[in-house]
Amino acid sequence: MSVRTARSTIWVRPLWWAPWCPLLLALSEAGDTHPWLSPYILGLFGVSVVMLVVFVLVESRAKEPLLPLDLFRNRIFSVSMAAVFLSAVGMFSTIMFIPLFVQAVIGTSATDSGYILTPLMLSLIVGSVVGGQLVSRWGRYRTLALIGLSIMTLGMLLLSRMGLGTTNGVAVRNMIVTGLGLGITMPLYVIIVQNAFPHSRMGVVTSSVQFFRSIGGTVGVAIMGSLMAQSFSHRLVDGLPASVKQALSPEALAGLGNPQALLNPETKAAIAARFPRARKA
């Protein structure tokens, strides 16, 4: 690599993450600390779009781009990156929010809520092994990719339907189904894109899979967290009995809007001590 190319690469490297930082900040704060249509949130979205356009323009003129844009002319690459992005959204959102659901809704302890992710990880490993064996014997990765995505979609649908009557056994079953689909899907798309390009481009297409997986997980968790924080405070306060609303002070009601506060035993005890009349009712 020449000195000129090295300098251009160093200059372009900050642009690699520039579009995502304001996007993640906007998704994290929208609906919680700022309204979705506030100038602050819209400004962050605007900066993200502008930086993405700048990144595309720079990458299209670079001699050795970090992400060659001509890769997206390949339909297999484009579809694979979309599938990897969506799979990462489902995987990281499951890892982040299932322990929160198990601890806050089912009532499991913080330690057990971490253990409950074990079936998801084990089934993910089993799915990866089984998927690898099937690919090596069948050689038909398209059919296996559809099977993996279908199983993962079914698992995510089951997870989305969990509610107050859900038990630990049902949650574990749903996570096993999701883990099997993720295990089949995740390593498969690396093989797919590697087979779609010559050996000289093996490194860039493989790293692109990891990049879109990381971005999908980060963006997915930010979106899901924003939606949960936005709906949690309104639905929880609206669902409280009238006696509890009368017994709680406005400050206590505002504190219930933070889902993390309900996971702290000391915070829950302090809130419960503020409305003795509601506890008797």
Secondary structure, 3 states (H helix, E strand, C coil): CCHHHHHHHHHHHHHHHCCHHHHHHHHHHECCCECCCCHHHHHHHHHHHHHHHHHHHHHHHCCCCCCCHHHHHCHHHHHHHHHHHHHHHHHHHHHHHHHHHHHHHHCCCHHHHHHCCHHHHHHHHHHHHHHHHHHHHHCCHHHHHHHHHHHHHHHHHHHHCCCCCCCHHHHHHHHHHHHHHHHHHHHHHHHHHHHCCCHHHHHHHHHHHHHHHHHHHHHHHHHHHHHHHHHHHHHHHHHCCHHHHHHCCHHHHHHCCCCCHHHCHHHHHHHHHCCHHHHHC
